[in-house]
Amino acid sequence: MLKIMKKTTVLKLLLAITAVITLTSCSSSSEEEVITPKEPIGDYAFKHKALLEEYTSISCTYCPYGAFILQELEKTEIKDKYISVAVHDNFGGIKDPFKVHNVNDFIKATRASYFPALFWNRNKNVWGIENAFFNLTGEKDELNEDKTLESIRKRGELKTSSIVGIKINSDIKNTKGQVTFSVKFAEDFNQDIKYSVYIIEDGLKQRQYNGTPLYGNKNGSGRWENDFIHNHVLRAADTFLGTIIPSSQTLKNKETTLTVELDQFTVENIENSSVVVVIMNNNGAVLNSQKAKANTKQDYEIIK
């Protein structure tokens, strides 16, 4: 696993550390039960999209590794099977302009304790970034697609289908928004579920500290990348812990429609923004997620 940064690390030490890749394990939650979404057995189902959340910071030395993985995964065969969200926080005495006001609830939900940390479907067993994920010897930095996808598949987080579908409509402005979404079940679930609603934005230019050999920094010495492009940036979350939809609403063919008001955020460019709706079981494991460009409609994706 690559080196990571504890939030308590003093910044002057962080700046002195070079980007040497190690295989030290940093996850403290290896005994957590792995909860995977239930596979449908009925006559129809909904397309499943996994949730990949990155805990990151602009002042984190090794966070460009996480950003690079998210960037390059979009070019692979699984690009339509998951949704990326970059959750920013302050680090080393430097304020991150992309930090959301309720980020501590994300930490509570995931038990995130270092940067970068990647979480699939709220599984608290962190997806460890490995040396084998990168090909850095050539002229161009590359993701080792085979090794990375093999690691993802071994986790079992990607599914073909889900018993719950999500439909989205939104009215997003630069500093406030309204998201109306519906959830529908292909089978009886008979349990409470939870939902969270996000607004994310792509194409944000902001500096990023870089102690990795990526992004033209071949010797891996610490430096600021002043025009770094940040994508999948979380701008707003109604809640990370989830709001309950009761079990009476999680029956076959039952549709529940809800409207969520969001504020305390700013997006720079609405055209680069999207809405993400996440549906979790009562333990916080993601059953399904869906994404729609801001101010557009996304219908259910049904698999016959």
Residue pairs with C-beta under 8 A, 6 or more apart in sequence:
1 22
1 23
1 24
1 25
1 26
1 128
1 129
1 130
2 21
2 22
2 62
2 65
2 128
2 129
2 130
2 131
3 17
3 19
3 20
3 21
3 22
3 24
3 62
4 26
4 62
4 114
4 115
4 116
4 117
5 14
5 60
5 61
5 62
5 63
5 91
5 114
5 115
6 113
6 114
7 89
7 91
7 113
7 114
7 115
9 92
10 92
11 59
11 91
11 92
11 93
11 94
14 59
14 60
14 61
14 92
14 209
14 211
14 222
15 61
15 209
15 222
16 222
17 61
17 211
17 222
18 211
18 219
18 220
18 221
18 222
19 61
19 62
19 210
19 211
19 212
19 213
19 217
19 220
19 221
19 222
20 220
21 131
23 130
23 131
25 128
26 114
26 126
26 128
27 125
27 126
27 128
28 111
28 113
29 111
29 124
29 125
29 126
30 125
32 123
32 124
32 125
34 123
34 125
34 156
35 123
35 281
35 283
35 285
36 121
36 156
36 157
36 159
36 285
37 48
37 121
37 159
37 162
37 163
37 285
37 286
37 287
37 288
38 163
38 189
38 287
39 159
39 161
40 46
40 161
40 162
40 163
40 186
40 187
41 187
42 163
42 186
42 187
42 252
43 186
44 186
44 302
44 303
44 304
45 161
45 162
45 163
45 186
45 302
45 303
46 161
46 162
46 163
46 164
46 165
46 166
46 184
46 186
46 288
46 300
46 301
46 302
46 303
47 160
47 161
47 162
47 165
47 301
47 302
47 303
48 81
48 158
48 159
48 160
48 161
48 162
48 288
49 80
49 81
49 82
49 83
49 288
49 289
49 290
49 291
50 81
50 82
50 83
50 120
50 121
50 157
50 158
50 159
50 286
50 289
51 82
51 83
51 85
51 120
51 121
51 122
51 276
51 278
51 286
51 289
52 70
52 73
52 82
52 83
52 84
52 85
52 118
52 119
52 120
53 84
53 85
53 86
53 87
53 106
53 110
53 118
53 119
53 122
54 66
54 67
54 70
54 84
54 85
54 86
54 87
54 116
54 117
54 118
54 119
54 232
55 87
55 89
55 106
55 107
55 110
55 112
55 114
55 115
55 116
55 117
55 118
55 119
56 63
56 66
56 67
56 86
56 87
56 88
56 89
56 115
56 116
57 63
57 88
57 89
57 90
57 91
57 92
57 94
57 96
57 115
58 88
58 91
58 94
58 96
58 97
58 98
58 206
58 207
58 208
58 209
58 228
58 230
59 90
59 91
59 92
59 94
59 96
59 209
60 91
60 92
60 115
60 116
60 209
61 209
61 210
61 211
61 212
61 222
62 115
62 116
62 211
62 212
63 115
63 116
63 208
63 209
64 208
64 210
64 212
64 214
64 215
64 225
64 228
65 116
65 129
65 134
65 212
65 214
66 86
66 115
66 116
66 117
66 118
66 129
67 86
67 116
67 208
67 228
67 230
67 231
68 134
68 141
68 143
68 212
68 214
68 215
69 118
69 129
69 133
69 143
69 148
70 84
70 86
70 231
70 232
71 231
72 142
72 143
72 145
72 148
73 79
73 82
73 84
73 143
73 148
74 84
75 143
76 143
76 145
76 148
76 149
77 149
78 149
78 152
78 158
81 158
82 120
82 158
83 276
83 289
83 290
83 291
84 231
84 232
85 198
85 200
85 232
85 234
85 276
86 98
86 200
86 230
86 231
86 232
86 233
86 234
87 100
87 103
87 106
87 234
88 96
88 98
88 99
88 100
88 103
88 233
88 234
89 96
89 99
89 103
89 107
89 115
90 96
90 99
91 115
97 206
98 204
98 206
98 230
98 233
98 234
98 235
100 234
100 235
100 236
100 237
100 265
101 264
102 237
102 239
102 240
105 237
105 239
105 240
105 241
106 112
106 237
106 240
107 113
108 240
108 241
109 122
109 240
109 241
109 284
110 117
110 119
110 122
110 124
111 124
112 119
112 126
116 129
117 126
118 126
118 127
118 129
119 126
119 127
120 127
120 152
120 155
120 157
121 157
121 285
121 286
122 280
122 284
122 285
122 286
123 155
123 157
123 285
127 151
127 152
127 155
130 147
130 151
132 144
132 147
133 143
133 144
133 147
133 148
133 151
134 141
134 142
134 143
134 144
134 214
135 141
135 142
135 143
135 144
136 142
136 213
136 214
141 213
141 214
141 215
152 158
160 303
161 303
162 287
162 288
163 185
163 186
163 187
163 189
163 287
164 183
164 184
164 185
164 186
164 189
164 193
164 250
164 279
164 287
164 288
165 183
165 184
165 185
165 186
165 288
165 300
165 301
165 302
166 181
166 182
166 183
166 277
166 279
166 288
166 289
166 290
166 298
166 300
167 181
167 182
167 183
167 184
167 290
167 297
167 298
167 299
167 300
168 179
168 180
168 181
168 275
168 277
168 290
168 291
168 292
168 297
168 298
169 179
169 180
169 181
169 292
169 296
169 297
169 298
170 177
170 178
170 179
170 180
170 275
170 292
170 294
170 295
170 296
171 177
171 178
171 179
171 295
172 178
172 179
172 199
172 267
172 270
172 273
172 275
172 294
172 295
173 270
174 266
174 267
174 268
174 270
175 263
175 265
175 266
175 267
176 261
176 262
176 263
176 265
177 199
177 236
177 261
177 262
177 263
177 265
177 275
177 294
178 259
178 260
178 261
178 262
179 197
179 259
179 260
179 262
179 275
179 277
180 257
180 258
180 259
180 260
181 195
181 197
181 257
181 258
181 260
181 277
181 290
182 255
182 256
182 257
182 258
182 300
183 193
183 195
183 245
183 255
183 256
183 279
184 253
184 254
184 255
184 256
184 300
185 250
185 251
185 252
185 253
185 254
186 252
186 253
187 252
188 250
188 251
188 252
189 247
189 250
189 251
190 247
190 250
190 251
191 247
191 250
191 281
191 282
192 244
192 245
192 246
192 247
192 250
192 282
193 244
193 245
193 250
193 279
193 280
193 281
193 282
193 287
194 241
194 242
194 243
194 244
194 245
194 279
194 280
194 281
194 282
194 284
195 242
195 243
195 245
195 258
195 277
195 278
195 279
195 280
196 237
196 238
196 239
196 240
196 241
196 242
196 243
196 277
196 278
196 280
197 237
197 238
197 260
197 262
197 275
197 276
197 277
197 278
198 234
198 235
198 236
198 237
198 275
198 276
198 277
198 278
199 234
199 235
199 236
199 237
199 262
199 265
199 267
199 273
199 274
199 275
199 276
199 294
200 232
200 233
200 234
200 235
200 273
200 274
200 276
201 233
201 235
201 267
201 268
201 269
201 272
201 273
201 274
202 231
202 232
202 233
202 272
202 273
202 274
203 229
203 231
203 269
203 272
204 229
204 230
204 231
204 233
204 268
205 227
205 228
205 229
205 230
206 228
206 230
207 224
207 225
207 226
207 227
207 228
208 224
208 225
208 228
208 230
209 222
209 223
209 224
209 225
210 217
210 222
210 223
210 224
210 225
210 228
211 217
211 220
211 221
211 222
211 223
212 220
213 219
213 220
215 225
215 228
217 223
217 225
235 265
235 266
235 267
235 273
236 262
236 263
236 264
236 265
238 260
238 262
241 284
242 278
242 280
242 284
244 282
245 256
245 258
249 256
267 273
267 294
270 294
270 295
271 294
273 293
273 294
274 291
274 292
274 293
274 294
275 291
275 292
275 293
275 294
276 289
276 290
276 291
277 289
277 290
278 286
278 289
279 286
279 287
279 288
279 289
280 286
280 287
281 287
290 298
290 301
291 298
292 298
